[in-house]
Amino acid sequence: MARQLTRKELEELIRAQAAGEIPNIQPDSSMRFEGKPQYTPPERVSGTNLFGDLKKVGSSILDFVPEALDKADSLLDLTGKMANKAVSAPLKTFIDNPYKDPFKRMVWEDLLEDEDYRFFPYFPTKGEEKKGIKTRGIGHFGDDPSDAQSGWFNRNTTTPNEAEALFKKDIEDKIKTARNTLTPSVYDGLSEQAKLAVISMVFRGDLLKTHTTTKLIKQGRMKEAAIEFLDNDDYRKGIARNRFEKNARRLQM
């Protein structure tokens, strides 16, 4: 069985990942820190890997994290973006795409790339602190009452298992919203790339029924819709610029 890291070793792992270095930790036969962490399913080996079988035990990741790291005033300040990203990166490898449908698999991968995963809650953009509602897991805004029993109200973290379940729920909701926003007939007539753009826009809150972009899409004026879509304060401020431009291109494909 792989040995558990000491608190000092875990802090060194977090520090090294944030700095892009190889941690100064003596690995055993089941640990590797070069590139992405390797995950060997428990049923294939005796014992577990560094983080255990998170897909099955869910919140047990907390057993491997020092209690102090779950506090906003901890030494490492894990509510900070850099530290949060460093801790979340190896855990993200445990998140699986649950879809068999090819298009929904593309939606999953596309949104996961844009939203990314965070173990600790965060404010995605400057100014969000004023609203007082953080984003959790994979781009989920605020707490979801239906997930109270999964631990959302009991602690300040979102495990890969919880994030995966909530992300799938969010994707299904956003696809339905996209169809209703454009009307089913308009949505169904879009190309796959345009649908990916529309779902991404809805996920981020960039496409409402009252928007001019929505009206232009419904009229089939996709080039004009793309230009109108980029006439956005967030885009001008450089917020999610690559995502804006990607979706503008997709609308015209």
C-alpha positions as CSV (number, residue, x, y, z in Angstrom):
1,M,0.0,0.0,0.0
2,A,1.3,3.5,-0.8
3,R,2.5,5.3,2.2
4,Q,0.6,8.5,3.3
5,L,2.4,11.8,3.0
6,T,3.3,13.6,6.1
7,R,1.9,17.1,6.6
8,K,5.4,18.6,5.8
9,E,5.6,16.5,2.6
10,L,2.1,17.5,1.5
11,E,2.9,21.2,2.0
12,E,6.1,20.6,-0.1
13,L,3.9,19.0,-2.8
14,I,1.5,21.9,-2.9
15,R,4.4,24.5,-2.9
16,A,6.2,22.7,-5.8
17,Q,3.1,22.4,-7.9
18,A,2.4,26.1,-7.5
19,A,6.0,26.9,-8.6
20,G,6.0,24.3,-11.4
21,E,8.8,22.3,-9.8
22,I,9.3,18.6,-9.0
23,P,8.6,18.2,-5.2
24,N,11.5,17.2,-3.0
25,I,9.7,14.1,-1.7
26,Q,11.1,10.5,-1.8
27,P,8.5,8.6,-3.9
28,D,7.6,5.0,-3.4
29,S,6.6,2.4,-6.0
30,S,3.1,3.9,-6.5
31,M,4.0,7.6,-6.6
32,R,5.1,9.7,-9.6
33,F,5.3,13.4,-9.9
34,E,6.5,13.9,-13.5
35,G,3.8,15.3,-15.8
36,K,0.2,14.4,-14.9
37,P,-0.3,12.1,-11.9
38,Q,-0.9,8.5,-13.0
39,Y,-4.0,6.8,-11.7
40,T,-4.1,3.0,-11.5
41,P,-7.6,1.7,-10.6
42,P,-7.6,0.0,-7.2
43,E,-9.0,-3.2,-8.7
44,R,-5.8,-3.6,-10.7
45,V,-3.3,-3.3,-7.9
46,S,-3.0,-4.2,-4.2
47,G,-3.6,-1.0,-2.3
48,T,-4.3,2.5,-3.6
49,N,-2.5,5.4,-5.2
50,L,-1.6,8.6,-3.6
51,F,-5.1,9.9,-3.2
52,G,-7.0,6.6,-3.0
53,D,-10.0,5.7,-4.9
54,L,-11.7,9.1,-4.9
55,K,-14.4,8.0,-7.3
56,K,-15.8,5.6,-4.6
57,V,-14.9,7.3,-1.3
58,G,-15.8,10.9,-2.4
59,S,-15.1,13.2,0.5
60,S,-12.3,11.0,2.0
61,I,-9.8,13.2,0.3
62,L,-10.1,15.3,3.4
63,D,-8.3,12.5,5.3
64,F,-5.2,13.4,3.3
65,V,-5.4,17.2,3.7
66,P,-4.2,18.9,6.9
67,E,-7.1,20.4,8.8
68,A,-5.5,23.8,8.6
69,L,-5.7,23.8,4.8
70,D,-9.5,23.9,5.0
71,K,-9.4,27.3,6.7
72,A,-9.5,30.6,4.8
73,D,-6.8,32.1,7.1
74,S,-4.4,29.1,6.8
75,L,-0.7,29.8,6.1
76,L,-1.1,28.7,2.4
77,D,-4.2,30.8,1.8
78,L,-6.0,28.1,-0.2
79,T,-8.8,30.5,-1.1
80,G,-6.2,32.2,-3.3
81,K,-6.3,31.4,-7.0
82,M,-2.7,30.1,-7.4
83,A,-2.8,27.8,-4.3
84,N,-6.3,26.6,-5.1
85,K,-5.2,25.7,-8.7
86,A,-2.1,23.9,-7.4
87,V,-4.1,21.7,-5.0
88,S,-6.9,21.1,-7.6
89,A,-4.7,20.1,-10.6
90,P,-3.9,16.5,-9.5
91,L,-7.4,15.9,-8.3
92,K,-8.8,16.9,-11.6
93,T,-7.4,13.7,-13.1
94,F,-10.0,11.8,-11.2
95,I,-12.9,13.5,-13.0
96,D,-14.3,11.3,-15.8
97,N,-16.5,12.2,-18.8
98,P,-19.7,10.2,-18.1
99,Y,-21.4,10.6,-21.5
100,K,-21.6,8.1,-24.3
101,D,-23.3,10.4,-26.7
102,P,-20.5,12.0,-28.9
103,F,-22.0,15.5,-28.8
104,K,-22.5,15.6,-25.1
105,R,-19.0,14.3,-24.6
106,M,-17.8,17.3,-26.6
107,V,-19.9,19.7,-24.5
108,W,-18.3,18.2,-21.4
109,E,-14.7,18.5,-22.6
110,D,-15.3,22.0,-24.0
111,L,-16.8,23.4,-20.8
112,L,-14.3,21.5,-18.5
113,E,-11.5,23.1,-20.4
114,D,-13.0,26.6,-20.1
115,E,-14.3,26.3,-16.5
116,D,-11.6,24.1,-15.0
117,Y,-12.0,22.3,-11.6
118,R,-11.4,23.8,-8.2
119,F,-11.3,21.9,-4.9
120,F,-11.9,25.0,-2.9
121,P,-14.6,27.6,-3.8
122,Y,-13.5,30.8,-5.5
123,F,-14.5,34.1,-7.1
124,P,-14.0,33.6,-10.9
125,T,-13.6,37.3,-11.8
126,K,-12.7,40.5,-10.1
127,G,-15.7,42.1,-8.4
128,E,-17.5,38.9,-7.7
129,E,-16.5,39.3,-4.0
130,K,-19.2,42.0,-3.7
131,K,-21.9,39.5,-4.6
132,G,-20.7,37.2,-1.8
133,I,-21.5,34.0,-3.7
134,K,-18.6,31.8,-4.8
135,T,-18.2,29.4,-7.7
136,R,-17.6,25.7,-6.8
137,G,-16.3,22.6,-8.5
138,I,-16.5,23.0,-12.2
139,G,-18.0,26.5,-12.8
140,H,-21.0,26.0,-10.5
141,F,-22.2,29.3,-9.2
142,G,-23.2,29.1,-5.5
143,D,-24.6,26.3,-3.4
144,D,-27.2,23.9,-4.8
145,P,-29.8,23.0,-2.2
146,S,-30.5,19.6,-3.9
147,D,-26.9,18.7,-3.1
148,A,-27.0,19.4,0.6
149,Q,-26.4,15.8,1.5
150,S,-23.3,15.5,-0.6
151,G,-21.4,17.8,1.8
152,W,-21.8,21.2,0.2
153,F,-23.1,22.8,3.4
154,N,-20.9,20.8,5.8
155,R,-17.5,22.0,4.5
156,N,-15.8,24.4,2.2
157,T,-14.6,21.9,-0.5
158,T,-15.9,20.1,-3.6
159,T,-14.4,16.6,-4.2
160,P,-13.9,15.3,-7.8
161,N,-16.8,12.9,-7.3
162,E,-19.1,15.7,-6.2
163,A,-17.9,18.1,-8.9
164,E,-18.5,15.4,-11.6
165,A,-22.1,14.8,-10.5
166,L,-23.0,18.5,-10.3
167,F,-21.3,19.3,-13.6
168,K,-23.3,16.7,-15.4
169,K,-26.5,18.2,-13.8
170,D,-25.5,21.7,-14.9
171,I,-24.8,20.6,-18.5
172,E,-28.2,19.0,-18.8
173,D,-29.8,22.1,-17.4
174,K,-27.8,24.4,-19.8
175,I,-28.6,22.4,-22.9
176,K,-32.3,22.7,-22.0
177,T,-32.0,26.4,-21.4
178,A,-30.2,26.9,-24.7
179,R,-33.0,25.1,-26.6
180,N,-35.7,27.1,-24.8
181,T,-33.8,30.4,-25.3
182,L,-33.5,30.0,-29.0
183,T,-36.7,27.8,-29.4
184,P,-36.2,24.1,-30.1
185,S,-36.6,24.4,-33.9
186,V,-33.8,27.1,-34.1
187,Y,-31.5,25.2,-31.7
188,D,-31.9,21.9,-33.5
189,G,-31.1,23.5,-36.9
190,L,-27.7,24.8,-35.7
191,S,-24.4,23.2,-36.6
192,E,-22.6,21.2,-33.9
193,Q,-20.1,24.0,-33.5
194,A,-22.8,26.7,-33.2
195,K,-24.5,24.5,-30.6
196,L,-21.3,24.2,-28.6
197,A,-21.0,28.0,-28.7
198,V,-24.5,28.6,-27.6
199,I,-24.3,26.1,-24.7
200,S,-21.0,27.7,-23.6
201,M,-22.6,31.2,-23.8
202,V,-25.6,30.1,-21.7
203,F,-23.3,28.4,-19.1
204,R,-21.4,31.6,-18.6
205,G,-24.6,33.7,-18.6
206,D,-23.8,35.5,-21.9
207,L,-27.0,34.5,-23.8
208,L,-30.5,35.6,-22.7
209,K,-33.8,35.8,-24.6
210,T,-33.6,39.6,-24.5
211,H,-30.1,39.8,-26.0
212,T,-29.7,41.2,-29.5
213,T,-27.3,38.3,-30.1
214,T,-30.1,35.8,-29.4
215,K,-32.4,37.6,-31.8
216,L,-29.8,37.6,-34.6
217,I,-29.1,33.8,-34.1
218,K,-32.9,33.1,-34.3
219,Q,-32.9,35.1,-37.6
220,G,-30.0,33.0,-39.0
221,R,-27.7,36.1,-39.2
222,M,-24.8,34.3,-37.6
223,K,-21.9,36.6,-38.7
224,E,-23.8,39.6,-37.3
225,A,-24.6,37.6,-34.1
226,A,-20.9,36.9,-33.6
227,I,-20.0,40.6,-34.0
228,E,-22.8,41.6,-31.6
229,F,-21.7,38.9,-29.1
230,L,-18.2,40.5,-28.9
231,D,-19.7,43.9,-28.1
232,N,-19.5,43.0,-24.4
233,D,-18.0,44.8,-21.4
234,D,-16.4,41.6,-20.1
235,Y,-14.7,41.0,-23.5
236,R,-13.5,44.6,-23.6
237,K,-12.0,44.1,-20.1
238,G,-10.2,41.0,-21.2
239,I,-12.4,38.6,-19.1
240,A,-12.6,35.2,-20.7
241,R,-11.3,36.8,-23.9
242,N,-10.2,33.5,-25.6
243,R,-13.6,31.9,-24.7
244,F,-15.5,34.9,-26.3
245,E,-13.5,34.7,-29.5
246,K,-13.8,30.9,-29.7
247,N,-17.6,31.1,-29.4
248,A,-17.8,34.0,-31.9
249,R,-15.9,31.8,-34.5
250,R,-18.1,28.8,-33.8
251,L,-21.3,30.7,-34.3
252,Q,-20.2,31.2,-38.0
253,M,-19.2,27.5,-38.6
